[in-house]
């Protein structure tokens, strides 16, 4: 068992503080840093989560799980047949297997779960017909969380609207209600969606990155537009709801969505381990605010493969052969237009003749475009149709006109059937900063801002090396060379800058609201699957380290994408070619051989890049976090915090930066104990040494709880504490932390000296 010491202090002292180290004779639950069980009573204050002791709690968790996007009985060969009879019972894992997975997450220090469900999982059979077996299953699963110190928020997942439009989320009947045929051959022939990825494809180099382009395609864009703003842009589309009443398409879609959510919240909202809900993963505006019928915005909409414009999508869907541009990968900009091809030569039509549009394109029905019989081509009739309200001519804004009002309606609905104090997690459109319009009047109470961040270059190329690019700033007009970074140090700085930009944009718009990064992660199959062939995961380890370093420097919580027990090397996460799970059950020991205690190393089996994923972090702080940095190559970390003022008002204007959190008006601290998670697999056989504590401060590291307890002897408001924690002996390095100077310093100096010599020589010739 490791020992702990304080520099210049006797390491053998024993803490007697009841909170920090209870008697082993007691039968009560032992406290540990990464325990977010309900009795801690987490709540929100300013930009922080706080427990009942007033301590700041840092959320560190996982998305559970990527396999929840697809049904247990799904069949790639017959998809999309049997849409009504699918089942998601057993996603993410069986009730029998749950203890092993939850114990593993606890050992790895993950205290929080973004628990994924889909609309399809709950209501696949038809409007108002709920899968009670599935609801009972997830209730039983979520009820287990407190036993492992875990809490969760339930997130409704969607990508590109639905599996039936190339993503995940909504049931097939939502698309049928708008008038689409649920026929894979027709949908793909008309370019209404790309379905190869949800049918087991997406792994080939030419298929990678195609699925996000589906947001611009006819099916997903139409569905999103009808859902958010059908009354505005599709008022002629009337359908019958489950009660036989004729209603607008927006009323139908939003009404069934809210009813489904109420059913979900009623079934799991009373569970102590469920802290809150997230309305929808990565919402999208569809055609709303579309600036041109003839092109999409290259800076915001990915162009890869065949990308029909809005007008081209309309004509293709209506059965007209149409020439479409094809985009291929390039540099420095990600893609370029390389060819044009005539598509849908078989004249397939994606609109149902027996549907509500009677076989006609919904947007042709509304006079947005028409077919010129003489020229045999589509013609735009209302170019600004989706930019302005068709009746009033007033410019529309997706956030203020549609998203915020519905968000408030949804929050009221779920809280009425669960608990008015439930936390609401919200996010903007992917890759967009928090909108400036998200001011107090548009916010819901008890709200957490939960945007997503991925390194778009690595994601798009499925590669990582010494050269990284800040695509976030490049797409916003930054000077190209300023967006280039080199080496591991460069990647860390690059990712930190991007993550900081997202967080601080949230603080500027929302004020002092908690921010977590709801998704971020690393493709395990990067660099052409090199790691699968060699079992060397250096690139994945480096990229994950760069991401987590950026998050740690930003002092922000997160839920990593993703922990997937079904992941394997060949099929990955088995959805659109994705392969993000750093855990693979194929590599794990059988459950019958596993010990579920936190110190059981057998739980680590199945992990891939553990040294980068599982890291020390301050879980509960008796103060306000100011700075944290960790080096996985040595196991050393530095942490600084300040004792806050429970009263008073912060002087001057509140700073939206991550480095200047408010120190006044914090809830009264009822504990002087800071709890820091230190993984036992790092500390075993080493001495945990704490530098920087005052003589009146005490500490103890308890390996069985994976927790470093620090009890402050001086809790005077305004006191700043900074500690450095090391392991003796230090860990062995897992990768090199290089930069421009370490790799190229010699060459740079040589070239510089040569240039100076040439300059001096020329100058001497001129003078003499």
N, C-alpha and C positions, 0 to 999 in steps of 0.2 A: 504494500500500500504506500502511495506517495506521502511524503511529509510536506509541511508548509512552513515557511519562515518569513520573517520580515527583516529587511536589511537593518543591521545594527540592533536587532531585537532577539530575544530568546524564542526560538521557533517551537518550543514545547509547551507554551502556555495553553490553557483551555478556556474557551469562552464560556461564560456562565449565563449570558443573555438567553432567556428562554426562547425567544424568537429565532435566534440564529443557530442554536444547537440543542434541541430538546433531549430530555433523558431517553435512553434506549428502552427503559422499562415501561414507558408509556405506550399505549396501544393506539394513540391518535396518529393520524397520517403525518409522516415526516415532511417538513417543508423542504422544498428544493427550488432552485432559481427558476427553472423552466416549467413551473406548475401554474397553470392558468385555470385551475379547477374553480367552480362557481363560488366557493366560499371566499375567494379573493375579491369578489364583487368589482370587477373592472368597470370603469366608467370613463367618460371623456372630459378632459379639461384643457381648453386651449388646443395646442398642437399635440397633446400627449394623451395616452392611455394611462390611467392611474388606478391603483388598487385601493382597498379600504383603509390602508395605512398612509395614503397620500403619496406613495412611491410611484415614480415614473416607470412604466412597464414597456419594454421594447418587444414588439411583436416579431416573431420569427417563425415562419410556417411553410406549408406546402399546399399545392393544389392537388386535391384528391378527387378525381384522377382523370387523366386523359382518356382512359378507356370508357368513361361515362358518356362519351359522345355517341357510342354505337351500342346496339342491343346485344344481349348475350346470345340470342338465336339468330343474329344477322348472317346473311349469306351473300358474299360478294358476287357469286355467279348468278343469283336470281334477283338481286336488287334491281329495281325497287318493289318487287312483288311482296305481298304479305305485309304491307305497311300497317295494317290494323292489328295484326296479331303478334307484333314484336314484344319482347319483354326485356326490361332492364334490371330485374331482380338479380342481385349478385354483382352489380356494379357499384363500387369499385372492387369488392371482394366479398366472399361469403361471410356470414355471421360467425361461422366456426373458425375462419382464418383471421378474423378481425383482431383478436388479442395479440397475435404475433406482429402484425403490421403496426398497431398502435404502440406496442412496447418498443418496437424498433424506432419509431418516430420520437418517442420519449427519450430513448437512449441518445439519439442524435440531436437532442436539444430543441426540437420543433414543438412549440407550444400551441400553435394555432393552425387551423385547417380552413382553407377555402374549399368548401364541400360542393362539388358540382352536380347539378341535376339539369335535366332538359325538359322542355315542355312536352316533347314527344314521349318521354318516359312516363309522364303522368297522364296523358290524355291522347294516346295514339289511336284509340278506337273510334273516336268521334267527339264532337262538341258536347261537353257536359258528362262524358263517360270516363270516369277516373279509374286508374289502375290501383285499387286499394291494396292489393298484394305488394305492389312496389312501395306505396306510402307506408305500409306497416313495416316493410323491410328497412327503409331508411330511418324510420323512427327507432327501431331496435338498435340499429348501428350507431346512430347519434347519441342514444341513451348511454352507450358505453364510454363516451369520451371522458367524463369526469374521473372515472376510475384510473385513467392514465394521465391526469393533470392537463388534459386537452380541452380546448374550446373551439368553436367553429362559427363561421357565417356561411349560410346557404346561398349559393350563387346560381342563378339561372343562366346556363351556358348556351350561347349561340355563336355560330360563325356562318356568315353568308346565308343567314336566315334558317336554313334547314338542311338535313342530309339530302333532301330531294332537290335542292338547288346547289349541291356541291359542298355543303358544310356540315352543320349540326344544329339542333335546336327544335324548331317547330315541327308539328306533325304534318303529314302529307295533306291532310284535309284542308289545311289553311291555304295551300296553293290551289287546290281544286276549287275552293270557294271563290277565288279571284278569277278562275277560268283556265288555269294551266292544265295540260295533260301531264299525268305522272307516268311518263314513258321515257326511259333512259335514251333510247335511240333517237327519238324525236327531239328531246331536250338538247342533246349534244349536236345533232345535225343542224339545228337552228341557232346554235351558239347561245341558247338561253342560259346555259350553265355548263360547267365542266364537272362531270361526274366520275371520271376515271379514278380520282383520288379517294373517294368514299367507297369505291369498289375494290380497294386493295392496292391501287396503283400509287403513283407519286414518288416512287423511289428512283426512277431513271433520271439521269442528269437533265434531260430535256423536259421532264415533267415537274421538276422541283420549282417551287414558287408560283405555280400556276393557280392554285386554289384561291389565294387572296384576291386575284383579279376578278373572281366571281362577284364581288360587291358591285362592280360596274355592269355586269351582264343583266340581261332582261329580267330573269326570274327574281333574283335577290333584290335588284334595284326597285322593281315594281312592288314586291311584297313590302319592303321597308317604307316605300312612299305611301302605300295604302294603309299600312299600320299607323304611321305617325300622322299622316295628313290626308287620308282618303276623303274626308269631307271637303277639303280645300281643292284637291287636284283630281279626284275621281268621284264627284258627287252623283254621277249617273249610275254608278255601280251599286245596285241594291241586291241584297241576299236575304234569305230566311235564316233566322237563328234557330237554336235548338227548341225554342218555344213556338216555332211556326210564325213568328212575327217578321215582317219585312223591315230591314234596317239597312243603314249605310254600311259599306264595307269596313270603314274605320270603327264604327260602333260594334260591328260583329267581331272584328279581330281584337280590339282592345277589351271588349266586354268578356270574351272567352278567356283572354289572357289574365284579366283581373280575377275572374272567377277561379281559374286554375291556381293563381297565386294565393287566393284566400283559402282554398282547400289545402294547399301545401302548408301555409303558415298555421292553419288550425291543427294540422296533424303533427307538426314538429315544433311549433313556436313556444310551447310551454316547457320544453326540455331545458334543464339548467345549463347544459353545455352549448346551447345555441344562442350566441350573443346577438345575432342580427341576420340581415338579408341583403342580397344584392339584386337589383331589379333585372339587369340584363348584362351579359358579357359583351364588351366591345360593340356598343350600338352603332348603327350607321344611318345616314340620312337618306340613302337611296338616291332618287333623282332630285330631291329637294335642294334648292339653291344651285342647280346645274347651270353653269354659265353659258354653255353652248351645246347644241344638238349635234355638232359636228366634231367635237373633240372632248377629251377629259383632261383635267389638270395633271400634267406630268409630275409636278412636285408633290401631289397628294395621292394620286391614284396610280398604283403599280401597272406598268405596261409590260407584259410578257406573253408571248404566244399570240394568238389571234385576239385582238381587242377591237370589237365593233364599237363604233360611236353609238350614241343613243339612237340616232336615226337609223343606222345600219342594223341595230338590234331590233328595232320596230319592224323593219322590212323583212329581215330574216325570219322573225317569229311569225310573220303573216304569210310565209310561204313563198317569198320572192327571192330568187338567187341574187346574192349581193356580194360585191367585191369588198374584202376586208383586209386591213393591214396586219402584218405579222412582225412582232418585235422580238429581237434577240439580245442576248447579254453583250455588254460592251464596257469600256472604261474610257474616261473617268466617270461618265454618267452611266447608270446601271444598264440601260437598254437603248436600242435604236431601231427605227423602222427599217426593215431590210427587204420586204416584198409585199405584194398584195395578191390575194387569191380569191377566186369566185367560190363562194360557199353556198350550201343548201341547194345544190343543183337538182336534188330530188324533189324540191318544192314542198317539203314537210311544213306543217303548220302546228305551232305549239299551243294554240288556243282551242279549247274544246267546243265543238259545235253544240253540245248540249249544256254548255256552261252559261253563266250569267251574261257573258258578252256575246253569246250566240256565235262563237267562232271568230269574232272580230277582235283585232288588237284593242286592248283597253284604251290605249292612247290615241289610236285613230278614232275610236268612238267619241273621244272628248275633243276632237278637232285639233290635236297637237300636230298631226302630220296627215298626209294623204298620198294616194298613189296616182301619179300622172300616167294615164292610159296611153297618151300619145307618145310621151318620151320613155315610157316604161321604166320609171324610177320613182323613188320616194321623194316627197317634197315636204319640207318643214313649213307649217302654216302658222305656228306660234312659237317663235324662237325663244322668247323670254318666259315661256309658260311656267317653268318651275322656279323662276327667280322672283316672280311677283304673284300676288294673289290674283287668280284669273278673273275674279269678279270686281275687286276693288283697285287692282293695279298697284297695291302697296307692296313694297319689297318685303320678302319673308326672311326670317331667320330661324333655322331649325331649332336652336337651343331655346330661344325666348318664346317662340310661337307654338312649339310642339313638345319639346323634351321636358322643360321645366314644369309646365302645367300637368303633364301626365305623371311625372315623377312624384309630385305632391299628391296626386290622386291615388297612386299606387301605395305610397307610404301610409296614407290614412287608412287604406283598405286593409293592409296586412297587419297594421298595429291594432286595429279594432278587433281582429280575431285572434291576436296573440298577446302582445303586451305593448303599451304605449311607449315604453322605454327602450324598445328594441333599437339597436344601432342600424343605421342605413348606410350601406356602402355604395358609392356611385363613381362613375368614370366617364370621361369624355369619349369622343370618337377616337379610334386608335391613331397614334402618331400626331395628335393635335395637342397643343398646350391647353391648360385650363382656360376656358373663354373668359374674357374680362367682364362679360355680362352676368357671370354667375355671382351676383351680389346678394346681400342678405335677404332681400325680398323674394328671391328665387330658391333659397336654400330650405331644406327640411331640417327639423330639429334632430339632434343626436346623429350627426352626419360625419362620415369618414370619406375622404377623397381617396380613391383607389385606382389610379391610372396604371397602365401597363407600359413597360419599356423593354425593348429588345434592341440589340445592336443589329441594325438593318443590313449592314454589309455582310456580316458573318451569317446572318439568317438567310439572306438572298443567295449567297454563294455557297453556303454550307462549308465554310472553310475558316480557319483562323491560323495566323502566323505572327510574324513580327510587325507586319504593316497593317495598321488599322486606320479607318477614316471616320470622322464625325459626320455621318450622313444627316443627322438632325440639323446641324448648323449649315451644312452644305446646301440642303434643300431650302434653306431660308436665306440664301444669298451670300454666305460667307465666302471670303477669298479662298480659292481652292487649296493653295499650299498651307494655309492656317488650319485646315481640317485634317492634316496628315499627322500620324503619330507612329513612333517606332518603338519596338521592344515591349517587354512586359510592363515596365514603368510607364511607357507611353500609353498602353492599353488601359492601365489603371487610371491614369489621368484623363484619358478620353472618355471612358465610361462614367467616371465620377462627374465630369463636366456635364454630360448629357442628363444624368439622373438628377443632378442639382438643378439644372434648368427646369425640369418638369416639376420638381417639388416647390421651388421658389415661385414659379408661375402660379401654382396652387395657392400658396400663402398670399400672393399679391391679390388674387381675385377673391378668394374665399375668406381671407383673414385667418385668424388663429383656429384652424381646423386640423385634426390629425390627418396625416398622409401616410398611406402605405402603397407599396408597389405591388399590385395584385398579381402580376405575371412578369416573370423574366426567367430566362433559362438558356441552356446550351444544347445545340444539336449533337447527339452522341455519334451520329454517322458522318460527322464532318471529315473533310480532307479525304474524300472517296472511301470512307469506311476503313481507313488505315488501322484504327484501334481494334477493330473486330478481327483483323488478320494477325496482328502482332500482340494484342493485349497490352499495348502501351498507350496510356491515356493522357499523355503529356499535354497535348493541345487542348483537350477538354478541361483538364485541370487548370491550365493557365487562363483559359477564357472564363471559367467559373470564378477563379480567384479575382480576376479583374472586375467582374460584375459585383461580387460580394464586397470587394474593397470599395468600390464606388458607393454601394449601399451603406456600408459601415461609416465611411467618411461623411455621408449625408445624414447620419443619425436617424435613419428611417426604417420602419418595419417593412416586411415583405412576405409574400407567399410564392415560393419558387414553383415554376412549371418544369416537371411535375413528377409526382411519385406514382408510378404505374406498375402494379404487380404483374400485369400481362405482357409487359415489354420484353422483347427479345431482339437479338441482333438482326434477324432476317426481316421481320415485319415491323420492327420498331413499336410505335404506339398504335399501329394498324389504323391510321386515319390520315389520309392525304399525304402519305409518305413521311409523316413526322416521327421523330425518334429523340425525345427529350428526356426520358426518364433516366436518372442516374442510378436507379435501382432496377435490377432485372431478376425476377423470381427464378429464372432458369439457372442463375448462378448462386442462388441461395441454398442454405442447408434446409432439409425437411423440418417442418414445424415440430415433429416429434423429438427432434434432437436439440431443440432450443430452450434455453433458460430465459425467462422474460424479465429478469432483474436488469437494472440500468447498467450494471457493471459486466454483463454477459457479452463477451466479444463475439459469440456466435451470431448475434443479431446483425453484426456488420456484414455477414456473408450476403452476397448479392449486390453490394455497393460497387460503384465503379471509380469514383473520384472523391473518396471520403475526406481526404486531407484538405481539399478545397471547399467542400460543401459543409462539413461539420467543424465549427470554429467556436472559440470562446466569444461570449458577448455579455454585456450587462443586461440582465433580464429584469431586475427590479432595483431601482436606484433611489436612495434616500436623498434626492436632490434632482437638479435639472442637468441632463447630459450636455456636455460642451464639446467633447472630442473623443473619438475612438479610432484606433488604428491597430491592425493585426498583421503579423508576418507569419504565414503558414510554414515557411521554410525553417523557422526556429521555434515557433510556438510562443513568441513574445508578443505582448500587446500593451498598449498605453491607453489609459482611460482617465478622463477629467470630468468632474461635475461640480456644481455649485449648490450650496444650501439656499433654497429660495426664501423669499419673504412671503409669509402667508397673507399679509395685509398690504395696504398701500397700492399705488398705481405706478406703472412704469413711466418714467419720465421721458418726454419727447415722443416722437412717432415710433410706433412698433416697427421693428426691422423685419422684413420678410425673408431675410437670409437664414440659412440653416445654422450659421455660426453665431447668431445673436438671438437666442430664444429669450422670451420675457422671463424675468426673475422675480417679478412681483405678482401678488394676487393668487399664488398657488395654494391649493388646499393645505390645511395644517398637516405637517408631517407627524405621524404618530409612531414612527419607527425610525431608529437610527441605523438600521441594518441594510446594507446594500448586498444584493445577491448576484453573483456573476457565474454564469455557466462556463465550466471548463470540462471538456470531454474527458472521460476517464481513459479512453484509448490513447489520448495524448499524454496524460499525466502519469499513467502507470509506470512505475520504475523510476520516476523523476521526482525532484523536489520542487514544489511550487514556491517561488520566492517573490515576495511583494516588496517593492521599493517605493518610498515616498510617503508612507503613513507617518503621522505625528505620534509622539510617545503615548498619547492618551487613546489612540485608535488601536483596535485589536482586530485580528482576523483568524480565520481557520478554513482550510480546504478539506472538505469531506468527499472522498472519492465515491463512496457508495451513493451519494446524492449528486455527484458531479457539480458541486457548488462550492464556490469561494465566498464565504461570509465575511463581510467587513463591517465592523461596528464602530461608528464614529463616536469619539469621545468629546467632540466639539461640534454642535449643530447650530452654531451662531449663524443667523441669516447673512448671506454674502460670503461665507467661507468657501474658498475654492480648494478642491482636493484633486490632485493628479497623481496617479500611481502608474508604475511600470511593473508588469508581472512577467517573470521569466521562468523557464524550466531548466533545471540542472540535473543531468546534462541537457543541452539544447537538442531539439529534434534534428534529424538528418534532412537536408534539403530535398525537395521533390522536383524543383525546376529552377532555372536560372532567372533572376530578376534583372534583365538586361535593358539597356537603353542605347541611344545613339552614340554616346561617348564610350561606353564599354565595348561596343561592337565596331565602331568606326573612328574612335578617337585618334588612334595612331595615324590612320590615313588622312584624317582631317588636318592634323597638325603638320604632317609631311607636305600636303598640298599647300597649306597656308604658308609654311616656311619657304616653299618653292616660289610662291607668288610674291612673297616679300623680297626674296632674293632677286627675282626678275625686276621688281619695281626699283630696288636699290641700284641694280645694274643699269637700268634705263636712265634713272636719275643721275647717276655718276657720269654716264656718257653725255647727258645734256649739259651738266655743269662743266665737265672738263673737255 
